[in-house]
């Protein structure tokens, strides 16, 4: 048995949804590539923050 080790929360869905959302919003304003990059950066930021939050528990 393990000593109180919890399973970590995955952040892949956040990354994927933010990339998709960024591409859609970017496409609406005529810059889908910029939206894709912005979505990827925001997704990575959310994943990093989730990792830091889980690490502190």
LUMDO-583516 format. One record per residue: residue number from 1; residue in one letter; x, y, z of N, C-alpha, C, O, CB in turn. Coordinates in nm, 2 decimals, always signed. Glycine has a CB too. Example, Ala and Ser with C-alpha at 12.3 -4.5 7.8 and 13.67 -1.06 7.14 Angstrom:
// residues 2
REC resi resn   n_c1   n_c2   n_c3  ca_c1  ca_c2  ca_c3   c_c1   c_c2   c_c3   o_c1   o_c2   o_c3  cb_c1  cb_c2  cb_c3
REC    1    a  +1.32  -0.57  +0.78  +1.23  -0.45  +0.78  +1.32  -0.33  +0.78  +1.42  -0.33  +0.85  +1.13  -0.45  +0.90
REC    2    s  +1.28  -0.22  +0.71  +1.37  -0.11  +0.71  +1.29  +0.00  +0.79  +1.34  +0.11  +0.80  +1.41  -0.06  +0.57
***
This chain:
// residues 57
REC resi resn   n_c1   n_c2   n_c3  ca_c1  ca_c2  ca_c3   c_c1   c_c2   c_c3   o_c1   o_c2   o_c3  cb_c1  cb_c2  cb_c3
REC    1    x  +0.08  -0.12  +0.00  +0.00  +0.00  +0.00  +0.09  +0.13  +0.00  +0.20  +0.13  +0.05  -0.09  +0.00  +0.12
REC    2    x  +0.03  +0.23  -0.06  +0.11  +0.35  -0.06  +0.06  +0.44  +0.06  -0.05  +0.42  +0.11  +0.08  +0.43  -0.19
REC    3    x  +0.15  +0.53  +0.10  +0.12  +0.61  +0.22  +0.05  +0.74  +0.17  +0.12  +0.84  +0.15  +0.25  +0.64  +0.29
REC    4    x  -0.08  +0.74  +0.16  -0.15  +0.87  +0.14  -0.12  +0.94  +0.00  -0.15  +1.06  -0.01  -0.12  +0.96  +0.25
REC    5    x  -0.06  +0.87  -0.09  -0.03  +0.93  -0.22  -0.15  +0.94  -0.30  -0.22  +0.84  -0.33  +0.09  +0.86  -0.29
REC    6    x  -0.19  +1.06  -0.35  -0.31  +1.08  -0.43  -0.27  +1.08  -0.57  -0.16  +1.11  -0.61  -0.38  +1.21  -0.39
REC    7    x  -0.37  +1.05  -0.66  -0.35  +1.05  -0.80  -0.35  +1.20  -0.84  -0.44  +1.27  -0.80  -0.45  +0.97  -0.87
REC    8    x  -0.26  +1.24  -0.93  -0.25  +1.38  -0.97  -0.37  +1.41  -1.07  -0.42  +1.32  -1.14  -0.12  +1.41  -1.04
REC    9    x  -0.41  +1.53  -1.07  -0.51  +1.57  -1.17  -0.45  +1.60  -1.30  -0.34  +1.67  -1.31  -0.59  +1.70  -1.12
REC   10    x  -0.51  +1.55  -1.41  -0.45  +1.58  -1.54  -0.50  +1.71  -1.60  -0.61  +1.76  -1.56  -0.50  +1.47  -1.64
REC   11    x  -0.41  +1.77  -1.68  -0.45  +1.91  -1.73  -0.46  +1.90  -1.88  -0.47  +2.01  -1.95  -0.34  +2.01  -1.69
REC   12    x  -0.45  +1.79  -1.94  -0.45  +1.77  -2.09  -0.58  +1.83  -2.15  -0.58  +1.89  -2.26  -0.44  +1.63  -2.13
REC   13    x  -0.69  +1.81  -2.08  -0.82  +1.87  -2.14  -0.82  +2.02  -2.14  -0.87  +2.08  -2.24  -0.94  +1.82  -2.05
REC   14    x  -0.76  +2.08  -2.04  -0.75  +2.23  -2.04  -0.66  +2.28  -2.15  -0.70  +2.37  -2.22  -0.69  +2.27  -1.90
REC   15    x  -0.55  +2.21  -2.17  -0.46  +2.25  -2.28  -0.53  +2.24  -2.42  -0.53  +2.33  -2.50  -0.33  +2.16  -2.28
REC   16    x  -0.60  +2.12  -2.44  -0.66  +2.10  -2.57  -0.78  +2.20  -2.59  -0.79  +2.25  -2.70  -0.72  +1.96  -2.57
REC   17    x  -0.86  +2.22  -2.49  -0.97  +2.31  -2.51  -0.93  +2.46  -2.53  -0.99  +2.53  -2.61  -1.06  +2.31  -2.39
REC   18    x  -0.82  +2.50  -2.46  -0.77  +2.64  -2.48  -0.71  +2.65  -2.61  -0.72  +2.76  -2.67  -0.68  +2.67  -2.37
REC   19    x  -0.64  +2.55  -2.66  -0.58  +2.56  -2.80  -0.70  +2.57  -2.90  -0.69  +2.66  -2.99  -0.49  +2.44  -2.83
REC   20    x  -0.80  +2.49  -2.89  -0.91  +2.49  -2.98  -0.98  +2.63  -2.97  -1.02  +2.69  -3.07  -1.01  +2.38  -2.95
REC   21    x  -1.01  +2.67  -2.85  -1.08  +2.80  -2.83  -1.00  +2.92  -2.88  -1.06  +3.01  -2.94  -1.11  +2.82  -2.68
REC   22    x  -0.87  +2.91  -2.86  -0.79  +3.02  -2.91  -0.78  +3.03  -3.06  -0.78  +3.13  -3.12  -0.64  +3.00  -2.86
REC   23    x  -0.78  +2.91  -3.12  -0.79  +2.91  -3.27  -0.92  +2.96  -3.32  -0.92  +3.03  -3.42  -0.76  +2.76  -3.32
REC   24    x  -1.03  +2.92  -3.26  -1.16  +2.97  -3.30  -1.17  +3.12  -3.28  -1.21  +3.19  -3.38  -1.27  +2.90  -3.22
REC   25    x  -1.13  +3.17  -3.17  -1.14  +3.32  -3.14  -1.04  +3.39  -3.24  -1.08  +3.50  -3.29  -1.11  +3.35  -3.00
REC   26    x  -0.93  +3.34  -3.25  -0.83  +3.40  -3.35  -0.88  +3.40  -3.49  -0.86  +3.50  -3.56  -0.70  +3.32  -3.34
REC   27    x  -0.95  +3.29  -3.53  -1.01  +3.29  -3.66  -1.12  +3.39  -3.68  -1.14  +3.45  -3.79  -1.07  +3.15  -3.69
REC   28    x  -1.19  +3.42  -3.58  -1.30  +3.52  -3.58  -1.25  +3.66  -3.60  -1.31  +3.74  -3.66  -1.39  +3.51  -3.46
REC   29    x  -1.13  +3.68  -3.55  -1.07  +3.82  -3.57  -0.96  +3.82  -3.68  -0.89  +3.92  -3.70  -1.00  +3.86  -3.43
REC   30    x  -0.95  +3.71  -3.75  -0.86  +3.71  -3.87  -0.72  +3.66  -3.84  -0.63  +3.68  -3.93  -0.86  +3.84  -3.93
REC   31    x  -0.69  +3.61  -3.72  -0.56  +3.57  -3.68  -0.56  +3.43  -3.62  -0.53  +3.42  -3.50  -0.49  +3.67  -3.59
REC   32    x  -0.59  +3.33  -3.69  -0.60  +3.19  -3.63  -0.47  +3.14  -3.57  -0.47  +3.07  -3.47  -0.65  +3.09  -3.73
REC   33    x  -0.36  +3.18  -3.64  -0.23  +3.13  -3.58  -0.19  +3.20  -3.45  -0.14  +3.13  -3.36  -0.11  +3.16  -3.69
REC   34    x  -0.22  +3.32  -3.44  -0.20  +3.39  -3.31  -0.29  +3.34  -3.21  -0.25  +3.33  -3.09  -0.22  +3.54  -3.33
REC   35    x  -0.41  +3.30  -3.24  -0.50  +3.25  -3.15  -0.46  +3.11  -3.10  -0.47  +3.08  -2.98  -0.64  +3.24  -3.21
REC   36    x  -0.40  +3.03  -3.19  -0.35  +2.90  -3.16  -0.24  +2.91  -3.06  -0.23  +2.84  -2.96  -0.31  +2.82  -3.28
REC   37    x  -0.15  +3.00  -3.08  -0.03  +3.02  -2.99  -0.08  +3.08  -2.86  -0.03  +3.03  -2.75  +0.07  +3.12  -3.06
REC   38    x  -0.17  +3.17  -2.86  -0.22  +3.22  -2.73  -0.29  +3.12  -2.65  -0.28  +3.11  -2.53  -0.32  +3.34  -2.76
REC   39    x  -0.37  +3.03  -2.72  -0.44  +2.92  -2.65  -0.34  +2.82  -2.59  -0.36  +2.77  -2.48  -0.53  +2.85  -2.75
REC   40    x  -0.23  +2.79  -2.67  -0.13  +2.70  -2.62  -0.06  +2.76  -2.50  -0.03  +2.68  -2.40  -0.03  +2.67  -2.73
REC   41    x  -0.03  +2.89  -2.50  +0.04  +2.95  -2.39  -0.05  +2.95  -2.26  -0.01  +2.92  -2.15  +0.08  +3.09  -2.42
REC   42    x  -0.18  +2.98  -2.29  -0.27  +2.98  -2.17  -0.30  +2.84  -2.12  -0.31  +2.82  -2.00  -0.41  +3.04  -2.22
REC   43    x  -0.30  +2.74  -2.21  -0.32  +2.61  -2.16  -0.20  +2.56  -2.08  -0.22  +2.49  -1.98  -0.34  +2.52  -2.28
REC   44    x  -0.08  +2.60  -2.13  +0.04  +2.56  -2.05  +0.04  +2.63  -1.92  +0.09  +2.57  -1.82  +0.17  +2.59  -2.13
REC   45    x  +0.00  +2.75  -1.91  -0.01  +2.83  -1.79  -0.11  +2.76  -1.69  -0.08  +2.75  -1.57  -0.05  +2.97  -1.81
REC   46    x  -0.22  +2.73  -1.74  -0.32  +2.66  -1.65  -0.26  +2.52  -1.60  -0.28  +2.49  -1.48  -0.45  +2.63  -1.73
REC   47    x  -0.20  +2.45  -1.69  -0.14  +2.32  -1.65  -0.03  +2.34  -1.54  -0.02  +2.27  -1.45  -0.08  +2.25  -1.77
REC   48    x  +0.05  +2.45  -1.56  +0.15  +2.48  -1.46  +0.09  +2.52  -1.33  +0.14  +2.47  -1.22  +0.25  +2.59  -1.51
REC   49    x  -0.01  +2.60  -1.33  -0.07  +2.64  -1.21  -0.14  +2.53  -1.14  -0.14  +2.52  -1.01  -0.17  +2.75  -1.24
REC   50    x  -0.20  +2.44  -1.21  -0.27  +2.32  -1.15  -0.16  +2.23  -1.09  -0.18  +2.17  -0.98  -0.35  +2.24  -1.26
REC   51    x  -0.05  +2.21  -1.16  +0.06  +2.13  -1.10  +0.11  +2.19  -0.97  +0.14  +2.12  -0.88  +0.17  +2.12  -1.21
REC   52    x  +0.13  +2.32  -0.97  +0.18  +2.39  -0.85  +0.08  +2.38  -0.74  +0.12  +2.36  -0.62  +0.21  +2.54  -0.88
REC   53    x  -0.04  +2.39  -0.77  -0.15  +2.38  -0.67  -0.15  +2.24  -0.61  -0.17  +2.22  -0.49  -0.29  +2.41  -0.73
REC   54    x  -0.15  +2.13  -0.70  -0.15  +1.99  -0.65  -0.02  +1.96  -0.57  -0.03  +1.89  -0.47  -0.16  +1.90  -0.77
REC   55    x  +0.09  +2.02  -0.61  +0.22  +2.00  -0.54  +0.22  +2.05  -0.40  +0.28  +1.99  -0.31  +0.33  +2.06  -0.62
REC   56    x  +0.14  +2.16  -0.38  +0.14  +2.22  -0.25  +0.05  +2.15  -0.15  +0.06  +2.17  -0.03  +0.09  +2.36  -0.26
REC   57    x  -0.03  +2.06  -0.20  -0.12  +1.99  -0.10  -0.05  +1.88  -0.02  -0.12  +1.81  +0.06  -0.24  +1.92  -0.18
***
